[in-house]
Amino acid sequence: MTFKMEITLAEAAAMLKLTPRALRAAIKRGTFRAAKYAGCWFTLPANVELYRRDHLRRYGRKAKQPT
């Protein structure tokens, strides 16, 4: 038996330290997986971790070059 615990988009956004609006934009781009049920977005914790690994680490400050 497989147990899936869905979380809301707001919970996923809090886990990623993003806004729900930013995650909805990622859904529209196809970079974040979620499903809409009865007008609310839901996703799996595994999708949150995949998004963190694949899309959030490449942004931010660049490492300093050794002198």
mmCIF file of the N, C-alpha and C atoms, coordinates in Angstrom:
data_MODEL
# 
_entry.id   MODEL 
# 
loop_
_atom_site.group_PDB 
_atom_site.id 
_atom_site.type_symbol 
_atom_site.label_atom_id 
_atom_site.label_alt_id 
_atom_site.label_comp_id 
_atom_site.label_asym_id 
_atom_site.label_entity_id 
_atom_site.label_seq_id 
_atom_site.pdbx_PDB_ins_code 
_atom_site.Cartn_x 
_atom_site.Cartn_y 
_atom_site.Cartn_z 
_atom_site.occupancy 
_atom_site.B_iso_or_equiv 
_atom_site.pdbx_formal_charge 
_atom_site.auth_seq_id 
_atom_site.auth_comp_id 
_atom_site.auth_asym_id 
_atom_site.auth_atom_id 
_atom_site.pdbx_PDB_model_num 
ATOM 1   N N  . MET A 1 1  ? 0.847   -1.173 0.000   1.00 0.00 ? 1  MET A N  1 
ATOM 2   C CA . MET A 1 1  ? 0.000   0.000  0.000   1.00 0.00 ? 1  MET A CA 1 
ATOM 3   C C  . MET A 1 1  ? 0.897   1.242  0.000   1.00 0.00 ? 1  MET A C  1 
ATOM 4   N N  . THR A 1 2  ? 0.557   2.208  -0.835  1.00 0.00 ? 2  THR A N  1 
ATOM 5   C CA . THR A 1 2  ? 1.289   3.465  -0.915  1.00 0.00 ? 2  THR A CA 1 
ATOM 6   C C  . THR A 1 2  ? 0.498   4.547  -0.205  1.00 0.00 ? 2  THR A C  1 
ATOM 7   N N  . PHE A 1 3  ? 1.160   5.265  0.688   1.00 0.00 ? 3  PHE A N  1 
ATOM 8   C CA . PHE A 1 3  ? 0.522   6.340  1.429   1.00 0.00 ? 3  PHE A CA 1 
ATOM 9   C C  . PHE A 1 3  ? 1.043   7.662  0.892   1.00 0.00 ? 3  PHE A C  1 
ATOM 10  N N  . LYS A 1 4  ? 0.137   8.505  0.417   1.00 0.00 ? 4  LYS A N  1 
ATOM 11  C CA . LYS A 1 4  ? 0.517   9.819  -0.102  1.00 0.00 ? 4  LYS A CA 1 
ATOM 12  C C  . LYS A 1 4  ? -0.095  10.887 0.787   1.00 0.00 ? 4  LYS A C  1 
ATOM 13  N N  . MET A 1 5  ? 0.742   11.758 1.294   1.00 0.00 ? 5  MET A N  1 
ATOM 14  C CA . MET A 1 5  ? 0.255   12.839 2.136   1.00 0.00 ? 5  MET A CA 1 
ATOM 15  C C  . MET A 1 5  ? 0.377   14.146 1.352   1.00 0.00 ? 5  MET A C  1 
ATOM 16  N N  . GLU A 1 6  ? -0.732  14.644 0.880   1.00 0.00 ? 6  GLU A N  1 
ATOM 17  C CA . GLU A 1 6  ? -0.714  15.876 0.111   1.00 0.00 ? 6  GLU A CA 1 
ATOM 18  C C  . GLU A 1 6  ? -0.670  17.083 1.030   1.00 0.00 ? 6  GLU A C  1 
ATOM 19  N N  . ILE A 1 7  ? -0.008  18.120 0.552   1.00 0.00 ? 7  ILE A N  1 
ATOM 20  C CA . ILE A 1 7  ? 0.059   19.383 1.285   1.00 0.00 ? 7  ILE A CA 1 
ATOM 21  C C  . ILE A 1 7  ? -0.456  20.489 0.377   1.00 0.00 ? 7  ILE A C  1 
ATOM 22  N N  . THR A 1 8  ? -0.873  21.586 0.974   1.00 0.00 ? 8  THR A N  1 
ATOM 23  C CA . THR A 1 8  ? -1.381  22.708 0.184   1.00 0.00 ? 8  THR A CA 1 
ATOM 24  C C  . THR A 1 8  ? -0.223  23.488 -0.421  1.00 0.00 ? 8  THR A C  1 
ATOM 25  N N  . LEU A 1 9  ? -0.549  24.302 -1.393  1.00 0.00 ? 9  LEU A N  1 
ATOM 26  C CA . LEU A 1 9  ? 0.463   25.129 -2.029  1.00 0.00 ? 9  LEU A CA 1 
ATOM 27  C C  . LEU A 1 9  ? 1.052   26.130 -1.038  1.00 0.00 ? 9  LEU A C  1 
ATOM 28  N N  . ALA A 1 10 ? 0.233   26.637 -0.121  1.00 0.00 ? 10 ALA A N  1 
ATOM 29  C CA . ALA A 1 10 ? 0.730   27.577 0.889   1.00 0.00 ? 10 ALA A CA 1 
ATOM 30  C C  . ALA A 1 10 ? 1.748   26.895 1.806   1.00 0.00 ? 10 ALA A C  1 
ATOM 31  N N  . GLU A 1 11 ? 1.487   25.642 2.168   1.00 0.00 ? 11 GLU A N  1 
ATOM 32  C CA . GLU A 1 11 ? 2.437   24.904 3.001   1.00 0.00 ? 11 GLU A CA 1 
ATOM 33  C C  . GLU A 1 11 ? 3.737   24.640 2.241   1.00 0.00 ? 11 GLU A C  1 
ATOM 34  N N  . ALA A 1 12 ? 3.608   24.282 0.969   1.00 0.00 ? 12 ALA A N  1 
ATOM 35  C CA . ALA A 1 12 ? 4.792   24.047 0.145   1.00 0.00 ? 12 ALA A CA 1 
ATOM 36  C C  . ALA A 1 12 ? 5.607   25.329 -0.001  1.00 0.00 ? 12 ALA A C  1 
ATOM 37  N N  . ALA A 1 13 ? 4.930   26.441 -0.195  1.00 0.00 ? 13 ALA A N  1 
ATOM 38  C CA . ALA A 1 13 ? 5.620   27.730 -0.325  1.00 0.00 ? 13 ALA A CA 1 
ATOM 39  C C  . ALA A 1 13 ? 6.366   28.076 0.955   1.00 0.00 ? 13 ALA A C  1 
ATOM 40  N N  . ALA A 1 14 ? 5.757   27.813 2.095   1.00 0.00 ? 14 ALA A N  1 
ATOM 41  C CA . ALA A 1 14 ? 6.427   28.074 3.375   1.00 0.00 ? 14 ALA A CA 1 
ATOM 42  C C  . ALA A 1 14 ? 7.662   27.197 3.530   1.00 0.00 ? 14 ALA A C  1 
ATOM 43  N N  . MET A 1 15 ? 7.577   25.952 3.099   1.00 0.00 ? 15 MET A N  1 
ATOM 44  C CA . MET A 1 15 ? 8.727   25.047 3.181   1.00 0.00 ? 15 MET A CA 1 
ATOM 45  C C  . MET A 1 15 ? 9.879   25.534 2.311   1.00 0.00 ? 15 MET A C  1 
ATOM 46  N N  . LEU A 1 16 ? 9.561   26.139 1.177   1.00 0.00 ? 16 LEU A N  1 
ATOM 47  C CA . LEU A 1 16 ? 10.573  26.615 0.236   1.00 0.00 ? 16 LEU A CA 1 
ATOM 48  C C  . LEU A 1 16 ? 10.975  28.068 0.473   1.00 0.00 ? 16 LEU A C  1 
ATOM 49  N N  . LYS A 1 17 ? 10.304  28.731 1.416   1.00 0.00 ? 17 LYS A N  1 
ATOM 50  C CA . LYS A 1 17 ? 10.528  30.149 1.701   1.00 0.00 ? 17 LYS A CA 1 
ATOM 51  C C  . LYS A 1 17 ? 10.255  31.004 0.461   1.00 0.00 ? 17 LYS A C  1 
ATOM 52  N N  . LEU A 1 18 ? 9.147   30.649 -0.225  1.00 0.00 ? 18 LEU A N  1 
ATOM 53  C CA . LEU A 1 18 ? 8.663   31.380 -1.390  1.00 0.00 ? 18 LEU A CA 1 
ATOM 54  C C  . LEU A 1 18 ? 7.227   31.796 -1.132  1.00 0.00 ? 18 LEU A C  1 
ATOM 55  N N  . THR A 1 19 ? 6.667   32.573 -2.029  1.00 0.00 ? 19 THR A N  1 
ATOM 56  C CA . THR A 1 19 ? 5.259   32.933 -1.928  1.00 0.00 ? 19 THR A CA 1 
ATOM 57  C C  . THR A 1 19 ? 4.434   31.928 -2.728  1.00 0.00 ? 19 THR A C  1 
ATOM 58  N N  . PRO A 1 20 ? 3.177   31.740 -2.367  1.00 0.00 ? 20 PRO A N  1 
ATOM 59  C CA . PRO A 1 20 ? 2.317   30.877 -3.182  1.00 0.00 ? 20 PRO A CA 1 
ATOM 60  C C  . PRO A 1 20 ? 2.229   31.368 -4.635  1.00 0.00 ? 20 PRO A C  1 
ATOM 61  N N  . ARG A 1 21 ? 2.287   32.665 -4.817  1.00 0.00 ? 21 ARG A N  1 
ATOM 62  C CA . ARG A 1 21 ? 2.253   33.224 -6.166  1.00 0.00 ? 21 ARG A CA 1 
ATOM 63  C C  . ARG A 1 21 ? 3.450   32.756 -6.993  1.00 0.00 ? 21 ARG A C  1 
ATOM 64  N N  . ALA A 1 22 ? 4.625   32.691 -6.379  1.00 0.00 ? 22 ALA A N  1 
ATOM 65  C CA . ALA A 1 22 ? 5.822   32.219 -7.079  1.00 0.00 ? 22 ALA A CA 1 
ATOM 66  C C  . ALA A 1 22 ? 5.668   30.747 -7.464  1.00 0.00 ? 22 ALA A C  1 
ATOM 67  N N  . LEU A 1 23 ? 5.062   29.959 -6.591  1.00 0.00 ? 23 LEU A N  1 
ATOM 68  C CA . LEU A 1 23 ? 4.848   28.549 -6.918  1.00 0.00 ? 23 LEU A CA 1 
ATOM 69  C C  . LEU A 1 23 ? 3.800   28.375 -8.013  1.00 0.00 ? 23 LEU A C  1 
ATOM 70  N N  . ARG A 1 24 ? 2.766   29.208 -8.004  1.00 0.00 ? 24 ARG A N  1 
ATOM 71  C CA . ARG A 1 24 ? 1.787   29.128 -9.086  1.00 0.00 ? 24 ARG A CA 1 
ATOM 72  C C  . ARG A 1 24 ? 2.434   29.463 -10.427 1.00 0.00 ? 24 ARG A C  1 
ATOM 73  N N  . ALA A 1 25 ? 3.369   30.400 -10.423 1.00 0.00 ? 25 ALA A N  1 
ATOM 74  C CA . ALA A 1 25 ? 4.102   30.723 -11.653 1.00 0.00 ? 25 ALA A CA 1 
ATOM 75  C C  . ALA A 1 25 ? 4.959   29.536 -12.080 1.00 0.00 ? 25 ALA A C  1 
ATOM 76  N N  . ALA A 1 26 ? 5.556   28.834 -11.127 1.00 0.00 ? 26 ALA A N  1 
ATOM 77  C CA . ALA A 1 26 ? 6.355   27.649 -11.445 1.00 0.00 ? 26 ALA A CA 1 
ATOM 78  C C  . ALA A 1 26 ? 5.475   26.529 -11.998 1.00 0.00 ? 26 ALA A C  1 
ATOM 79  N N  . ILE A 1 27 ? 4.261   26.409 -11.491 1.00 0.00 ? 27 ILE A N  1 
ATOM 80  C CA . ILE A 1 27 ? 3.319   25.423 -12.023 1.00 0.00 ? 27 ILE A CA 1 
ATOM 81  C C  . ILE A 1 27 ? 2.997   25.755 -13.470 1.00 0.00 ? 27 ILE A C  1 
ATOM 82  N N  . LYS A 1 28 ? 2.757   27.029 -13.730 1.00 0.00 ? 28 LYS A N  1 
ATOM 83  C CA . LYS A 1 28 ? 2.430   27.471 -15.088 1.00 0.00 ? 28 LYS A CA 1 
ATOM 84  C C  . LYS A 1 28 ? 3.593   27.213 -16.052 1.00 0.00 ? 28 LYS A C  1 
ATOM 85  N N  . ARG A 1 29 ? 4.832   27.401 -15.569 1.00 0.00 ? 29 ARG A N  1 
ATOM 86  C CA . ARG A 1 29 ? 6.020   27.127 -16.391 1.00 0.00 ? 29 ARG A CA 1 
ATOM 87  C C  . ARG A 1 29 ? 6.260   25.633 -16.563 1.00 0.00 ? 29 ARG A C  1 
ATOM 88  N N  . GLY A 1 30 ? 5.667   24.833 -15.684 1.00 0.00 ? 30 GLY A N  1 
ATOM 89  C CA . GLY A 1 30 ? 5.870   23.396 -15.749 1.00 0.00 ? 30 GLY A CA 1 
ATOM 90  C C  . GLY A 1 30 ? 7.054   22.909 -14.942 1.00 0.00 ? 30 GLY A C  1 
ATOM 91  N N  . THR A 1 31 ? 7.577   23.741 -14.052 1.00 0.00 ? 31 THR A N  1 
ATOM 92  C CA . THR A 1 31 ? 8.731   23.342 -13.254 1.00 0.00 ? 31 THR A CA 1 
ATOM 93  C C  . THR A 1 31 ? 8.359   22.856 -11.860 1.00 0.00 ? 31 THR A C  1 
ATOM 94  N N  . PHE A 1 32 ? 7.093   22.987 -11.480 1.00 0.00 ? 32 PHE A N  1 
ATOM 95  C CA . PHE A 1 32 ? 6.626   22.498 -10.180 1.00 0.00 ? 32 PHE A CA 1 
ATOM 96  C C  . PHE A 1 32 ? 5.353   21.701 -10.404 1.00 0.00 ? 32 PHE A C  1 
ATOM 97  N N  . ARG A 1 33 ? 5.301   20.488 -9.858  1.00 0.00 ? 33 ARG A N  1 
ATOM 98  C CA . ARG A 1 33 ? 4.150   19.612 -10.061 1.00 0.00 ? 33 ARG A CA 1 
ATOM 99  C C  . ARG A 1 33 ? 3.145   19.779 -8.936  1.00 0.00 ? 33 ARG A C  1 
ATOM 100 N N  . ALA A 1 34 ? 1.910   20.032 -9.319  1.00 0.00 ? 34 ALA A N  1 
ATOM 101 C CA . ALA A 1 34 ? 0.811   20.171 -8.362  1.00 0.00 ? 34 ALA A CA 1 
ATOM 102 C C  . ALA A 1 34 ? -0.488  19.890 -9.104  1.00 0.00 ? 34 ALA A C  1 
ATOM 103 N N  . ALA A 1 35 ? -1.532  19.645 -8.337  1.00 0.00 ? 35 ALA A N  1 
ATOM 104 C CA . ALA A 1 35 ? -2.852  19.390 -8.917  1.00 0.00 ? 35 ALA A CA 1 
ATOM 105 C C  . ALA A 1 35 ? -3.875  20.264 -8.207  1.00 0.00 ? 35 ALA A C  1 
ATOM 106 N N  . LYS A 1 36 ? -4.880  20.660 -8.950  1.00 0.00 ? 36 LYS A N  1 
ATOM 107 C CA . LYS A 1 36 ? -5.920  21.523 -8.397  1.00 0.00 ? 36 LYS A CA 1 
ATOM 108 C C  . LYS A 1 36 ? -7.172  20.696 -8.145  1.00 0.00 ? 36 LYS A C  1 
ATOM 109 N N  . TYR A 1 37 ? -7.633  20.680 -6.886  1.00 0.00 ? 37 TYR A N  1 
ATOM 110 C CA . TYR A 1 37 ? -8.856  19.986 -6.483  1.00 0.00 ? 37 TYR A CA 1 
ATOM 111 C C  . TYR A 1 37 ? -9.783  20.995 -5.829  1.00 0.00 ? 37 TYR A C  1 
ATOM 112 N N  . ALA A 1 38 ? -10.975 21.098 -6.324  1.00 0.00 ? 38 ALA A N  1 
ATOM 113 C CA . ALA A 1 38 ? -11.998 21.986 -5.746  1.00 0.00 ? 38 ALA A CA 1 
ATOM 114 C C  . ALA A 1 38 ? -11.475 23.408 -5.555  1.00 0.00 ? 38 ALA A C  1 
ATOM 115 N N  . GLY A 1 39 ? -10.692 23.879 -6.514  1.00 0.00 ? 39 GLY A N  1 
ATOM 116 C CA . GLY A 1 39 ? -10.214 25.253 -6.474  1.00 0.00 ? 39 GLY A CA 1 
ATOM 117 C C  . GLY A 1 39 ? -8.965  25.488 -5.642  1.00 0.00 ? 39 GLY A C  1 
ATOM 118 N N  . CYS A 1 40 ? -8.391  24.438 -5.042  1.00 0.00 ? 40 CYS A N  1 
ATOM 119 C CA . CYS A 1 40 ? -7.189  24.571 -4.215  1.00 0.00 ? 40 CYS A CA 1 
ATOM 120 C C  . CYS A 1 40 ? -6.062  23.725 -4.815  1.00 0.00 ? 40 CYS A C  1 
ATOM 121 N N  . TRP A 1 41 ? -4.844  24.249 -4.766  1.00 0.00 ? 41 TRP A N  1 
ATOM 122 C CA . TRP A 1 41 ? -3.688  23.529 -5.271  1.00 0.00 ? 41 TRP A CA 1 
ATOM 123 C C  . TRP A 1 41 ? -3.121  22.628 -4.178  1.00 0.00 ? 41 TRP A C  1 
ATOM 124 N N  . PHE A 1 42 ? -2.742  21.413 -4.574  1.00 0.00 ? 42 PHE A N  1 
ATOM 125 C CA . PHE A 1 42 ? -2.123  20.446 -3.669  1.00 0.00 ? 42 PHE A CA 1 
ATOM 126 C C  . PHE A 1 42 ? -0.904  19.833 -4.348  1.00 0.00 ? 42 PHE A C  1 
ATOM 127 N N  . THR A 1 43 ? 0.065   19.426 -3.546  1.00 0.00 ? 43 THR A N  1 
ATOM 128 C CA . THR A 1 43 ? 1.258   18.769 -4.061  1.00 0.00 ? 43 THR A CA 1 
ATOM 129 C C  . THR A 1 43 ? 1.746   17.769 -3.027  1.00 0.00 ? 43 THR A C  1 
ATOM 130 N N  . LEU A 1 44 ? 2.769   17.034 -3.387  1.00 0.00 ? 44 LEU A N  1 
ATOM 131 C CA . LEU A 1 44 ? 3.371   16.064 -2.486  1.00 0.00 ? 44 LEU A CA 1 
ATOM 132 C C  . LEU A 1 44 ? 4.678   16.622 -1.924  1.00 0.00 ? 44 LEU A C  1 
ATOM 133 N N  . PRO A 1 45 ? 5.045   16.255 -0.702  1.00 0.00 ? 45 PRO A N  1 
ATOM 134 C CA . PRO A 1 45 ? 6.325   16.709 -0.148  1.00 0.00 ? 45 PRO A CA 1 
ATOM 135 C C  . PRO A 1 45 ? 7.511   16.340 -1.041  1.00 0.00 ? 45 PRO A C  1 
ATOM 136 N N  . ALA A 1 46 ? 7.437   15.223 -1.730  1.00 0.00 ? 46 ALA A N  1 
ATOM 137 C CA . ALA A 1 46 ? 8.517   14.833 -2.636  1.00 0.00 ? 46 ALA A CA 1 
ATOM 138 C C  . ALA A 1 46 ? 8.679   15.845 -3.769  1.00 0.00 ? 46 ALA A C  1 
ATOM 139 N N  . ASN A 1 47 ? 7.573   16.407 -4.253  1.00 0.00 ? 47 ASN A N  1 
ATOM 140 C CA . ASN A 1 47 ? 7.654   17.432 -5.305  1.00 0.00 ? 47 ASN A CA 1 
ATOM 141 C C  . ASN A 1 47 ? 8.327   18.698 -4.785  1.00 0.00 ? 47 ASN A C  1 
ATOM 142 N N  . VAL A 1 48 ? 8.106   19.008 -3.521  1.00 0.00 ? 48 VAL A N  1 
ATOM 143 C CA . VAL A 1 48 ? 8.752   20.179 -2.914  1.00 0.00 ? 48 VAL A CA 1 
ATOM 144 C C  . VAL A 1 48 ? 10.261  19.970 -2.892  1.00 0.00 ? 48 VAL A C  1 
ATOM 145 N N  . GLU A 1 49 ? 10.696  18.792 -2.479  1.00 0.00 ? 49 GLU A N  1 
ATOM 146 C CA . GLU A 1 49 ? 12.131  18.503 -2.418  1.00 0.00 ? 49 GLU A CA 1 
ATOM 147 C C  . GLU A 1 49 ? 12.759  18.470 -3.809  1.00 0.00 ? 49 GLU A C  1 
ATOM 148 N N  . LEU A 1 50 ? 12.049  17.934 -4.783  1.00 0.00 ? 50 LEU A N  1 
ATOM 149 C CA . LEU A 1 50 ? 12.566  17.946 -6.155  1.00 0.00 ? 50 LEU A CA 1 
ATOM 150 C C  . LEU A 1 50 ? 12.739  19.370 -6.663  1.00 0.00 ? 50 LEU A C  1 
ATOM 151 N N  . TYR A 1 51 ? 11.768  20.228 -6.394  1.00 0.00 ? 51 TYR A N  1 
ATOM 152 C CA . TYR A 1 51 ? 11.860  21.618 -6.829  1.00 0.00 ? 51 TYR A CA 1 
ATOM 153 C C  . TYR A 1 51 ? 13.023  22.328 -6.132  1.00 0.00 ? 51 TYR A C  1 
ATOM 154 N N  . ARG A 1 52 ? 13.175  22.070 -4.831  1.00 0.00 ? 52 ARG A N  1 
ATOM 155 C CA . ARG A 1 52 ? 14.282  22.679 -4.078  1.00 0.00 ? 52 ARG A CA 1 
ATOM 156 C C  . ARG A 1 52 ? 15.619  22.255 -4.687  1.00 0.00 ? 52 ARG A C  1 
ATOM 157 N N  . ARG A 1 53 ? 15.769  20.973 -4.968  1.00 0.00 ? 53 ARG A N  1 
ATOM 158 C CA . ARG A 1 53 ? 17.022  20.445 -5.495  1.00 0.00 ? 53 ARG A CA 1 
ATOM 159 C C  . ARG A 1 53 ? 17.308  20.938 -6.907  1.00 0.00 ? 53 ARG A C  1 
ATOM 160 N N  . ASP A 1 54 ? 16.299  20.923 -7.764  1.00 0.00 ? 54 ASP A N  1 
ATOM 161 C CA . ASP A 1 54 ? 16.520  21.205 -9.175  1.00 0.00 ? 54 ASP A CA 1 
ATOM 162 C C  . ASP A 1 54 ? 16.457  22.670 -9.560  1.00 0.00 ? 54 ASP A C  1 
ATOM 163 N N  . HIS A 1 55 ? 15.731  23.495 -8.799  1.00 0.00 ? 55 HIS A N  1 
ATOM 164 C CA . HIS A 1 55 ? 15.506  24.868 -9.256  1.00 0.00 ? 55 HIS A CA 1 
ATOM 165 C C  . HIS A 1 55 ? 15.978  25.951 -8.300  1.00 0.00 ? 55 HIS A C  1 
ATOM 166 N N  . LEU A 1 56 ? 16.080  25.688 -7.043  1.00 0.00 ? 56 LEU A N  1 
ATOM 167 C CA . LEU A 1 56 ? 16.444  26.763 -6.126  1.00 0.00 ? 56 LEU A CA 1 
ATOM 168 C C  . LEU A 1 56 ? 17.942  26.873 -5.905  1.00 0.00 ? 56 LEU A C  1 
ATOM 169 N N  . ARG A 1 57 ? 18.674  25.834 -6.071  1.00 0.00 ? 57 ARG A N  1 
ATOM 170 C CA . ARG A 1 57 ? 20.111  25.892 -5.800  1.00 0.00 ? 57 ARG A CA 1 
ATOM 171 C C  . ARG A 1 57 ? 20.889  26.636 -6.863  1.00 0.00 ? 57 ARG A C  1 
ATOM 172 N N  . ARG A 1 58 ? 20.341  26.782 -8.050  1.00 0.00 ? 58 ARG A N  1 
ATOM 173 C CA . ARG A 1 58 ? 21.112  27.433 -9.090  1.00 0.00 ? 58 ARG A CA 1 
ATOM 174 C C  . ARG A 1 58 ? 21.008  28.954 -9.041  1.00 0.00 ? 58 ARG A C  1 
ATOM 175 N N  . TYR A 1 59 ? 20.152  29.482 -8.170  1.00 0.00 ? 59 TYR A N  1 
ATOM 176 C CA . TYR A 1 59 ? 20.006  30.925 -8.061  1.00 0.00 ? 59 TYR A CA 1 
ATOM 177 C C  . TYR A 1 59 ? 20.733  31.425 -6.820  1.00 0.00 ? 59 TYR A C  1 
ATOM 178 N N  . GLY A 1 60 ? 21.004  32.687 -6.799  1.00 0.00 ? 60 GLY A N  1 
ATOM 179 C CA . GLY A 1 60 ? 21.669  33.272 -5.650  1.00 0.00 ? 60 GLY A CA 1 
ATOM 180 C C  . GLY A 1 60 ? 23.028  33.818 -6.040  1.00 0.00 ? 60 GLY A C  1 
ATOM 181 N N  . ARG A 1 61 ? 23.829  34.104 -5.047  1.00 0.00 ? 61 ARG A N  1 
ATOM 182 C CA . ARG A 1 61 ? 25.141  34.678 -5.296  1.00 0.00 ? 61 ARG A CA 1 
ATOM 183 C C  . ARG A 1 61 ? 26.080  33.635 -5.877  1.00 0.00 ? 61 ARG A C  1 
ATOM 184 N N  . LYS A 1 62 ? 26.925  34.116 -6.760  1.00 0.00 ? 62 LYS A N  1 
ATOM 185 C CA . LYS A 1 62 ? 27.936  33.238 -7.315  1.00 0.00 ? 62 LYS A CA 1 
ATOM 186 C C  . LYS A 1 62 ? 29.087  33.131 -6.325  1.00 0.00 ? 62 LYS A C  1 
ATOM 187 N N  . ALA A 1 63 ? 29.741  32.006 -6.338  1.00 0.00 ? 63 ALA A N  1 
ATOM 188 C CA . ALA A 1 63 ? 30.878  31.811 -5.456  1.00 0.00 ? 63 ALA A CA 1 
ATOM 189 C C  . ALA A 1 63 ? 32.020  32.737 -5.872  1.00 0.00 ? 63 ALA A C  1 
ATOM 190 N N  . LYS A 1 64 ? 32.765  33.196 -4.894  1.00 0.00 ? 64 LYS A N  1 
ATOM 191 C CA . LYS A 1 64 ? 33.903  34.055 -5.201  1.00 0.00 ? 64 LYS A CA 1 
ATOM 192 C C  . LYS A 1 64 ? 34.990  33.242 -5.894  1.00 0.00 ? 64 LYS A C  1 
ATOM 193 N N  . GLN A 1 65 ? 35.632  33.882 -6.846  1.00 0.00 ? 65 GLN A N  1 
ATOM 194 C CA . GLN A 1 65 ? 36.728  33.235 -7.552  1.00 0.00 ? 65 GLN A CA 1 
ATOM 195 C C  . GLN A 1 65 ? 37.985  33.280 -6.684  1.00 0.00 ? 65 GLN A C  1 
ATOM 196 N N  . PRO A 1 66 ? 38.753  32.203 -6.621  1.00 0.00 ? 66 PRO A N  1 
ATOM 197 C CA . PRO A 1 66 ? 39.982  32.232 -5.824  1.00 0.00 ? 66 PRO A CA 1 
ATOM 198 C C  . PRO A 1 66 ? 40.959  33.229 -6.434  1.00 0.00 ? 66 PRO A C  1 
ATOM 199 N N  . THR A 1 67 ? 41.681  33.931 -5.577  1.00 0.00 ? 67 THR A N  1 
ATOM 200 C CA . THR A 1 67 ? 42.629  34.938 -6.072  1.00 0.00 ? 67 THR A CA 1 
ATOM 201 C C  . THR A 1 67 ? 44.036  34.418 -6.135  1.00 0.00 ? 67 THR A C  1 
# 
